[in-house]
Amino acid sequence: MTAIPSFTGDANPYGGGDPYADYRTADFPFTQYADLADRRLGAGVIAANDEFFAQRENLLVPERAEFDPEHFGHKGKIMDGWETRRRRGASADHPWPTAEDHDWALVRLGAPGVIRGIVVDTAHFRGNYPQAVSIEGTSAAGSPSPEELLADDVKWTTLVPRTPVGGHAANGFAIAVEQRFTHLRVNQHPDGGIARLRVYGEVAPDPAWLAVLSTFDVVALENGGQVEDASNLFYSPATNTIQPGRSRKMDDGWETRRRRDRGNDWIRYRLVAQSQIRAIEIDTAYLKGNSAGWASVSVKDGEDGDWQEILPRTRLQPDTNHRFVLPAPAVGTHARVDIFPDGGISRLRLHGSLTDQGASALAARHQELGG
């Protein structure tokens, strides 16, 4: 675990104007991974010991925190985050909280996975952010209740030891624990507020669940698919194309800047494991004057395999879901969508099943991660 030390220390009082003018952040290397705490994947904050000033659910709102300096309620300033009341000591002789006093929230990840980095964002919490945070993770089967997760027999692994954080800043922590986690316990010492929590990592699906499904989307984020790279991310991230459900608005897909050359744009994916692909969906929902004009799909088997085109360059319609049945199953571990010449797509679905080799590799990885 590596903290970003330059973001510890006091924040300046709000001076008016742009509330993000003095916000402190950095380019964290782990943000290339998907956010496992994304509400679209099914993540949730299932419990907290205190949320007096601001609700725990705000932690996972996908948009950045907003600040209205004049917005007050019956309990005080209304903040866009999770904020607890001020802790007090036991008596007049000891009015200060003890070193062990802290507040906590339980977070269910949207998909189980290996965590590569965490951002604890204290945006707009300037005089009311925690002195330090710590984060633990566990892997629990099924859908445990908060009481079951807090039982004495549950093993929690430290991901972020107690570490000072800064106010009105993105506090980043690189994680180097090669295990599969389903839930987090976020602790703030001794009290205060956190605006947003982002948990970046790689989905590690349950092989038994995928085996029961038999045919499923082998590139879907929730099933363990990943975006490895893309030619252009000007308007929106390529990971949107493998999020659950249909796109709900224009920026809930992938859109590139306008090309002024004779090239084309593309996304490269890694499938959950070696798979047989039988059908393809390319959706351009909400992309009306900016959808891709044409698209092709290719696969390769293994890192050193050769790309084989399985869907030739095909005309796409705006705001339309396109479905293609392949004449024969295509076997591969990676896929690439090329769009011509530019524009965007909202979703890609590759329907198929794991090969025997892919199922064995996925089961071995699951066991290796302690699943």
N, C-alpha and C positions, 0 to 999 in steps of 0.2 A: 504494500500500500504506500503510495506517495501522495502527500498533500501538496497543494500549491501555496507555498508560504507567503508569497507577496500579497495575498488577499486577506491576511489576518490584520487585525487592528481596527481602530475606530473609524466609523463613517462620518462624513460631515452632515450637519443638520440640513434639512431640505431648505433650499434658498429660493424656491420659486422657479417658474419656467419649466423647462424640460425635466421631468422627474428622473430620467435616465442619464442626465448630463454627466454625472460623476460615477456612473455604475462601472464596476471593475470586473473584467472577465479576461479570458484568454482562449486560444485555440487549443482545446484539449485533444490529444491524439485519439482518445477512445470514442469520440462522438461519431466516428464512422459507423459504429455498430448501431443496431436498433435499440430503441428505448423499451426495455422489458416492463417498465412501469407505465406504459401507454394505456390509457383508458380504452382505446380501440381494440386492444388485445384482450381486454377484460380485467385489467388491474384495478385494485381498489384499496382504499385505506379502511380497514375493517374495524379498527378500534383505536382509541387514544385515552390516556388517563385524564386528560384535561383539554378542553378546547373553548375556554371561556370567551376569548375575544374574537377568534376566527376559526372556522370549521376545518377539520382535518382533511376533508375531501378536496379542498383547494390545492393541496400538495400536488395532485396529479392532473390539474387542468392543463391541456396541451398548449394553450397560448401563454405568452409571458405575463407576469403579474402587472396589474394596473394600479395606479395610485391617484386618489382624489383627496386632496388636502382638506377639503371641507366636508367630507362624508363621515358623520358621527352617528352613533346609535345610542340606545339606552345604556349599553355597557361601556361605551367609550368609542375610540377611533376604530372604524371598520377597515380592516386590512385584508388584502387579497392574498391569503396564505393561511397557515395553521399557527395560531398564537395562543399561548397559555397565560394564566394569571401570574402575577409576581409571587414567588415562593417566599415564605417567612420561616423563621426559626421557631423553636419550641416555647420560648419564654422571653420576657423582657430582658433577662440577663443574657440570653442567647438569641437575638432577633434575626440572625443570619442563617440561611440554609446551610446544611452540612455539605461536606465535600461529596457525599454519595447521593444527595438529592438530585433528581432529574425528572423530566417528563418524557413520555414515550408515545410512539404511534406504531401500529402494526400494519404493514403493507403487504398485500397479496400481489405478487407479480402477475402480469397478464399472461405470461408464458414462462414455464420453468427454463432456467438457462444458466450459463456461465457468465458471471459478471466481470466486465473488463474495466469499468469506470463508473463513478457516481458523482453527480453534481448536486450539492446542497446550495440552493439559490436563496439568498436572503434579501432579494430585491425589495427596496423600500423599507426594510427593517433597519433603521439607523441607530436608534437608541434602545431598541427592544429586541435585538437579536440574541441568540444564546452565546454564552461565553465559549462553549465548545460543543462538539457533537461526537457521537460514536454510533456505529452501525454494525448490526449483527445479522447473519443470515442462517436460515435453516431450510431443510428439504422435508416436506411433509406430504404424505399421500392423501389423495382425496380432497375434501373441502373442509378442513378443520375449523372449528369455532375459535374465537379469541381465547376462550377459557382453556381449550385443549392446547393451543399454542403456548400459553403461559404456564402450562403444567411443569412440574419440577423435572420430569423425565425427558423433556424436549431438549435436544442438544443444539446450542447456538454457536456459530463460528464467527469470530470477530473479523469483520471486513475492514472497518475503519476504527482504529483505537481512539480513545478520547483525544480529540485534536482541536485546538483553538480555531475559530473561524472569524471571518470579517463580516461586517454589516454592509448591506446594499452591494453585494458582490456574489459572483458565481464561485463557490468554493469547490474545487475539483479534486478528486481522489482516484488515482489509478489503482486497480485491484489486481492482485496476482494470486488468487486462490482458485485452483483448478478443480472446482466442485460445482455441482448442479444445485441451484437454490430455487425455492418456490415462494418464500416469504422473507421479509426483512423486518427488523425491529430498529426503528430510528429513534435515537435518544438525543435530547438536547439538555445540556448542563448549564445552570440548574433549571432554567426556564427560558421563555422568550418566543420568538416567532421565526418560521421558515416559510418562504413564499412558494417554492417549487422543489420537487425532487425528481431527478432524472437518473435512471439506472440503465446504463448502456452495456449490452452484452450480446451473446449468441444463444439463440433458442436451442434447448436440448430436449427434444420431445420424448414422450414415453413410447418405446418401440411396440409394446403390447397394444396400446391404443391404435396406433397406425396399422398394425397387423389385423385388428378387428375390422377397421374401416375398409381394408383391402384396396379400394380405389379412392384416391383423394388427390388434392392439389399438392404436387410434389415440390413446388417452388414457394408455397405460401409461407409467410413469416411465422405464423403460429405453428406450422408443422416442421419448422427447422430450415426453411429456405433462407438464402441471404443474397443481398446485392453486393457483389464484389467491386464493381467499378461502373462508371458511366462516362460518356463523352462530355456531358454538360449538365450542370445542376443549377442553372441560372435562376429559374423561377421556383423550383420545388424539388424536394429530394426524391431520388429514384426508389427509395424504400417504400414510398407510398404505393407503388404499383403492386406490392405483395401484401398490403395490409388487409385485414378482414373486411368483408362486406363490400358494398358498392360505394363508389365515390359520391360525396354529397355536395361538393362544390368544386370550382375550377382548380383551386390550389390543393385539392386532395388527390392529386395525381402527379404525374411527372411532365414538366414542360421545359423545353430548352429555349435559348435565345434564338433569334432569327439568323439563319446562316446566310452569308454573302459569298459562298464559294460553291464548289461542285461536290462537296463531301456529304456525309450523312451522320446522324447521331445514333447512339446505341447504349444499351445497358447489358452488362454481363452478370449472370446469376450463378450461384452454387446451389444445387438441389439438396434436399435433405440427405440423400445418399444416392447410390446408383439406382436408377429408376427406368421403367418402361413408360414412355409417354404415348397416350392414345388419342388425346384430344386437346385442343388449344382454344382459349378465349382471349381475345384482345378487346378491351373496352375503352372507348373514348368519351365516356360520360362527362358532360359539362364542358368538354373541349369542342367548341362549335366553330369558331373562326381560326382556331389554332391547333386543331388535331393534326396528327401526322398524316401525310398524304398516302403513303404506302408503308408496309411493314413486311419483314421477313423474320423467320425464327430458325436458329441453328442450335445444334447440340454437339457436345464432345464428351468422350468417355475418358476420364482421368485428366490430370493436369497437363500431360504431354500429348493428349489425343488430338486428332485433327477435327476441325469444325465441319459438320455435315448439315447442309440445309434441309430442314424437314417441312418448312412452309415457305414456298417461293414468294418473291416480292408480290404483295397483294394489295389492292386498293382498299383503303379504309374510308368509312363514312364518319362525319362528325357526330358526336353525341350518340354513339351506337355501340352495342355489344356484339362483337363478331365471333362466331363459333365455327371451328374447323375440326373435322374428324380426319385423322391421319389414315392413309391407306394401309399402313402397317405400323406396329409399335416402334418407337424410336428409343434406343437405349443410350443413356448418358448420365453424367454426374454434374454437368454444367450446361447452361443454356444462354443464348444471346439473342436479344431482340434488336434488329436494326430498323430504324425508321428513316424515311426518305421524304424530303431532304432534312426536315426538322419538325418541330412542333411538339406533340406530346401524346401520351396514352395515360389512362387513369388506372387500369388494372391489367395484369397478366395472370392467367390461370393455366397451369399445365396439369391436366388430369391424367393420372396413371397409377402405378403401384411400384413398390420396391422389388427389385430383383432379389434372388436368393443371396447374392453377394452383398447387395446394398443392405438387406435386412440383417445379415450377420455383422457387417461393419457398424451399423447403428446400434445393435445390441451390445457389442463390445465397448463402444464409446460410452453408452449409458452406464454400463457396469464400472467403467474406469472413473466416471464422474461421481460414483457413489449413489446412483439412482436405483 
